[in-house]
């Protein structure tokens, strides 16, 4: 039996992110009957994310939090890959927003880089890696993607991060324009979660 079937009995999980938007989105996707904690509840500092992939960085965060708290931990590392920018910002998506997580500045950076190439649109995708870590040092990683296009000007105020400039494939509105319920059924996080859904009791 897969070790993650112990999630059927778990009553508390730490979601290892200090990004309030990510925390809310993950909590809304995950089962409702589990109590969710934040790193701030344990005064945890953010570990150094020096992985080369989304999965590697998600694993760093989940293992650090699980070992520090003794709780099962779920972390997510996600980002935007813009094809016209050689898949940048990629794993550096949050870092492009700076220490204050100002994604308006990050969006401006994408705008000016695309403008240098005489274009303001590009195929792109959101990627999400989810890592579930156990206090014993074991971890399991899963990844989901949603394809789409970059568009300017930025539109909508319902999402966070790069949502205002990303239109998912098959839609005409950005992630920041569509309802939270709709986004939670097509997002990269949801696609990653589908791979661990079977391990939970309440979903």
One Martini backbone bead per residue (centre of mass of N, CA, C, O) as a GRO file, in nm:
protein
  203
    1UNK     BB    1   0.098   0.036   0.021
    2UNK     BB    2   0.073   0.354   0.004
    3UNK     BB    3   0.188   0.591   0.228
    4UNK     BB    4  -0.045   0.814   0.163
    5UNK     BB    5  -0.289   0.663   0.305
    6UNK     BB    6  -0.253   0.822   0.580
    7UNK     BB    7  -0.441   1.066   0.494
    8UNK     BB    8  -0.712   0.937   0.592
    9UNK     BB    9  -0.624   1.012   0.915
   10UNK     BB   10  -0.572   1.297   0.899
   11UNK     BB   11  -0.614   1.628   1.086
   12UNK     BB   12  -0.327   1.765   1.003
   13UNK     BB   13  -0.186   2.041   0.802
   14UNK     BB   14   0.090   2.185   0.647
   15UNK     BB   15   0.113   2.486   0.463
   16UNK     BB   16   0.411   2.580   0.285
   17UNK     BB   17   0.315   2.911   0.291
   18UNK     BB   18   0.331   3.286   0.263
   19UNK     BB   19   0.112   3.281   0.045
   20UNK     BB   20  -0.210   3.364   0.066
   21UNK     BB   21  -0.316   3.271  -0.211
   22UNK     BB   22  -0.210   2.981  -0.200
   23UNK     BB   23  -0.337   2.892   0.063
   24UNK     BB   24  -0.631   2.927  -0.022
   25UNK     BB   25  -0.624   2.748  -0.277
   26UNK     BB   26  -0.535   2.484  -0.138
   27UNK     BB   27  -0.760   2.471   0.078
   28UNK     BB   28  -0.997   2.457  -0.138
   29UNK     BB   29  -0.897   2.181  -0.265
   30UNK     BB   30  -0.889   2.054  -0.008
   31UNK     BB   31  -1.004   1.906   0.247
   32UNK     BB   32  -1.230   2.022   0.501
   33UNK     BB   33  -1.165   1.814   0.766
   34UNK     BB   34  -0.897   1.971   0.784
   35UNK     BB   35  -0.636   2.111   0.954
   36UNK     BB   36  -0.471   2.424   0.882
   37UNK     BB   37  -0.139   2.535   0.857
   38UNK     BB   38   0.110   2.776   0.906
   39UNK     BB   39   0.428   2.884   0.939
   40UNK     BB   40   0.351   3.112   1.149
   41UNK     BB   41   0.247   2.912   1.373
   42UNK     BB   42   0.587   2.828   1.401
   43UNK     BB   43   0.803   3.034   1.311
   44UNK     BB   44   0.887   2.988   1.017
   45UNK     BB   45   1.129   2.984   0.795
   46UNK     BB   46   1.256   3.017   0.490
   47UNK     BB   47   1.398   2.827   0.279
   48UNK     BB   48   1.633   2.752   0.056
   49UNK     BB   49   1.579   2.778  -0.299
   50UNK     BB   50   1.805   2.556  -0.495
   51UNK     BB   51   1.652   2.440  -0.711
   52UNK     BB   52   1.595   2.336  -1.067
   53UNK     BB   53   1.295   2.270  -0.987
   54UNK     BB   54   0.981   2.254  -0.882
   55UNK     BB   55   1.005   1.988  -0.724
   56UNK     BB   56   1.259   2.058  -0.561
   57UNK     BB   57   1.140   2.309  -0.410
   58UNK     BB   58   0.897   2.169  -0.284
   59UNK     BB   59   1.067   1.965  -0.120
   60UNK     BB   60   1.226   2.158   0.056
   61UNK     BB   61   0.976   2.280   0.202
   62UNK     BB   62   0.834   2.023   0.312
   63UNK     BB   63   1.069   1.895   0.474
   64UNK     BB   64   1.131   2.130   0.660
   65UNK     BB   65   0.845   2.148   0.791
   66UNK     BB   66   0.812   1.855   0.888
   67UNK     BB   67   1.072   1.843   1.068
   68UNK     BB   68   0.995   2.102   1.246
   69UNK     BB   69   0.679   1.993   1.337
   70UNK     BB   70   0.563   1.684   1.278
   71UNK     BB   71   0.408   1.731   1.017
   72UNK     BB   72   0.226   1.714   0.762
   73UNK     BB   73   0.330   1.836   0.435
   74UNK     BB   74   0.236   2.100   0.205
   75UNK     BB   75   0.374   2.199  -0.107
   76UNK     BB   76   0.438   2.473  -0.342
   77UNK     BB   77   0.568   2.503  -0.680
   78UNK     BB   78   0.535   2.787  -0.891
   79UNK     BB   79   0.486   2.899  -1.245
   80UNK     BB   80   0.591   3.089  -1.529
   81UNK     BB   81   0.595   3.005  -1.883
   82UNK     BB   82   0.755   3.185  -2.145
   83UNK     BB   83   0.833   3.116  -2.462
   84UNK     BB   84   0.957   3.399  -2.563
   85UNK     BB   85   1.148   3.365  -2.277
   86UNK     BB   86   1.256   3.075  -2.238
   87UNK     BB   87   1.058   3.007  -1.983
   88UNK     BB   88   1.030   3.257  -1.851
   89UNK     BB   89   1.067   3.257  -1.511
   90UNK     BB   90   0.971   3.011  -1.369
   91UNK     BB   91   1.138   2.937  -1.078
   92UNK     BB   92   1.153   3.278  -1.064
   93UNK     BB   93   0.871   3.410  -1.027
   94UNK     BB   94   0.887   3.522  -0.734
   95UNK     BB   95   1.162   3.677  -0.763
   96UNK     BB   96   1.055   3.890  -0.968
   97UNK     BB   97   0.883   4.029  -0.723
   98UNK     BB   98   1.046   4.020  -0.485
   99UNK     BB   99   1.051   4.056  -0.138
  100UNK     BB  100   0.744   4.197  -0.165
  101UNK     BB  101   0.570   4.060  -0.385
  102UNK     BB  102   0.562   4.240  -0.664
  103UNK     BB  103   0.374   4.159  -0.944
  104UNK     BB  104   0.365   4.422  -1.102
  105UNK     BB  105   0.670   4.421  -1.163
  106UNK     BB  106   0.680   4.144  -1.303
  107UNK     BB  107   0.483   4.218  -1.532
  108UNK     BB  108   0.655   4.450  -1.643
  109UNK     BB  109   0.895   4.276  -1.722
  110UNK     BB  110   0.748   4.109  -1.934
  111UNK     BB  111   0.659   4.343  -2.108
  112UNK     BB  112   0.948   4.454  -2.183
  113UNK     BB  113   1.062   4.188  -2.300
  114UNK     BB  114   0.849   4.162  -2.525
  115UNK     BB  115   0.885   4.442  -2.653
  116UNK     BB  116   1.177   4.386  -2.754
  117UNK     BB  117   1.029   4.160  -2.954
  118UNK     BB  118   0.768   4.283  -3.077
  119UNK     BB  119   0.574   4.171  -2.834
  120UNK     BB  120   0.247   4.094  -2.633
  121UNK     BB  121   0.266   3.780  -2.688
  122UNK     BB  122   0.229   3.429  -2.564
  123UNK     BB  123   0.299   3.135  -2.504
  124UNK     BB  124   0.194   2.947  -2.204
  125UNK     BB  125   0.251   2.839  -1.851
  126UNK     BB  126   0.141   2.673  -1.572
  127UNK     BB  127   0.325   2.546  -1.288
  128UNK     BB  128   0.278   2.263  -1.053
  129UNK     BB  129   0.430   2.158  -0.751
  130UNK     BB  130   0.368   1.889  -0.528
  131UNK     BB  131   0.453   1.833  -0.181
  132UNK     BB  132   0.473   1.546   0.036
  133UNK     BB  133   0.561   1.540   0.380
  134UNK     BB  134   0.721   1.353   0.623
  135UNK     BB  135   0.871   1.337   0.933
  136UNK     BB  136   1.069   1.089   0.822
  137UNK     BB  137   1.166   1.213   0.514
  138UNK     BB  138   0.942   1.166   0.328
  139UNK     BB  139   0.855   1.213  -0.028
  140UNK     BB  140   0.603   1.354  -0.267
  141UNK     BB  141   0.570   1.422  -0.622
  142UNK     BB  142   0.370   1.659  -0.819
  143UNK     BB  143   0.238   1.757  -1.154
  144UNK     BB  144   0.101   2.059  -1.311
  145UNK     BB  145  -0.075   2.194  -1.606
  146UNK     BB  146  -0.144   2.510  -1.790
  147UNK     BB  147  -0.241   2.628  -2.083
  148UNK     BB  148  -0.158   2.937  -2.280
  149UNK     BB  149  -0.167   3.305  -2.264
  150UNK     BB  150  -0.026   3.606  -2.312
  151UNK     BB  151  -0.155   3.932  -2.197
  152UNK     BB  152  -0.221   4.271  -2.307
  153UNK     BB  153  -0.347   4.399  -2.069
  154UNK     BB  154  -0.413   4.371  -1.762
  155UNK     BB  155  -0.675   4.152  -1.612
  156UNK     BB  156  -0.814   4.174  -1.323
  157UNK     BB  157  -0.888   4.089  -0.940
  158UNK     BB  158  -0.913   3.765  -0.839
  159UNK     BB  159  -0.624   3.705  -0.821
  160UNK     BB  160  -0.272   3.625  -0.851
  161UNK     BB  161   0.006   3.735  -0.962
  162UNK     BB  162  -0.013   3.638  -1.311
  163UNK     BB  163  -0.324   3.623  -1.376
  164UNK     BB  164  -0.380   3.901  -1.549
  165UNK     BB  165  -0.192   3.760  -1.812
  166UNK     BB  166  -0.363   3.479  -1.812
  167UNK     BB  167  -0.489   3.260  -2.069
  168UNK     BB  168  -0.658   2.992  -2.091
  169UNK     BB  169  -0.723   2.738  -2.272
  170UNK     BB  170  -1.049   2.812  -2.409
  171UNK     BB  171  -1.033   3.115  -2.326
  172UNK     BB  172  -1.099   3.489  -2.277
  173UNK     BB  173  -1.004   3.493  -1.985
  174UNK     BB  174  -0.849   3.553  -1.711
  175UNK     BB  175  -0.770   3.436  -1.403
  176UNK     BB  176  -0.866   3.729  -1.282
  177UNK     BB  177  -1.177   3.696  -1.413
  178UNK     BB  178  -1.244   3.439  -1.301
  179UNK     BB  179  -1.365   3.231  -1.099
  180UNK     BB  180  -1.260   3.052  -0.836
  181UNK     BB  181  -1.410   2.791  -0.905
  182UNK     BB  182  -1.307   2.764  -1.194
  183UNK     BB  183  -1.004   2.771  -1.140
  184UNK     BB  184  -1.012   2.516  -0.936
  185UNK     BB  185  -1.080   2.323  -1.215
  186UNK     BB  186  -0.806   2.423  -1.412
  187UNK     BB  187  -0.562   2.433  -1.258
  188UNK     BB  188  -0.243   2.340  -1.177
  189UNK     BB  189  -0.312   2.260  -0.886
  190UNK     BB  190  -0.546   2.069  -0.949
  191UNK     BB  191  -0.382   1.875  -1.133
  192UNK     BB  192  -0.194   1.792  -0.904
  193UNK     BB  193  -0.413   1.697  -0.698
  194UNK     BB  194  -0.540   1.459  -0.860
  195UNK     BB  195  -0.287   1.268  -0.783
  196UNK     BB  196  -0.382   1.275  -0.451
  197UNK     BB  197  -0.688   1.227  -0.401
  198UNK     BB  198  -0.694   0.909  -0.335
  199UNK     BB  199  -0.561   0.949  -0.033
  200UNK     BB  200  -0.826   1.060   0.058
  201UNK     BB  201  -1.129   1.041   0.240
  202UNK     BB  202  -1.306   1.326   0.157
  203UNK     BB  203  -1.283   1.294  -0.196
   0.00000   0.00000   0.00000
